Amino acid sequence: MSDSNRPSSLPPDTKLGSAEPAGNDGAEHSPVARLPPSRATPDPLGDTANLHEQLAVGFRLAVSKARQITTSPPLSWTQALRATLTRAGRRSMTDRLLVQRADLVGLAAELRRLLDQSEPSRRGAAPEDRQQPQRSEKALRADRALAQTRRWRPEAQRWLQAVYSELAAVEHKLSKRSKQRR
């Protein structure tokens, strides 16, 4: 930026946007320096607790959606008859299967992502904190979140298999419909 754009009230060696000289690096005014000391330092235990709390919520939501999709009621006999006898019925059934397939693919990807993030190699509290006789509140929170993740993980794996089998059934129905159209 040229000096012609500089306001006349600032000395020539002052950075624009601040009242400090250009030679000062501004470290004491950085956003990180203004944070309290607890926020300026990394907090692996708090991060672990936050991760596992988010994973537990994600597992609950994904399992709920999987349960809803895979246990939805089958077609009534009138819908099935209409889907086989009329062109509009066949088209609406194909559209419904395509939407269900998209839902299942998205749900399978979400469950897979959650399971990958919660692998045992990524879990656990900080080892130095586990050895303390008096556990801190953060350590207890991390352990509770870890226990929730461990509780939801096997159920999520079962539902992922159910989603995959439902997805295979939907894809089979779609391939059958595309063969019938030819």
Summary of the structure (lengths in Angstrom):
residues: 182
radius of gyration: 28.5
end to end distance: 67.8
largest distance: 84.9
contacts: 441
relative contact order: 0.13
helix: 73%
strand: 1%
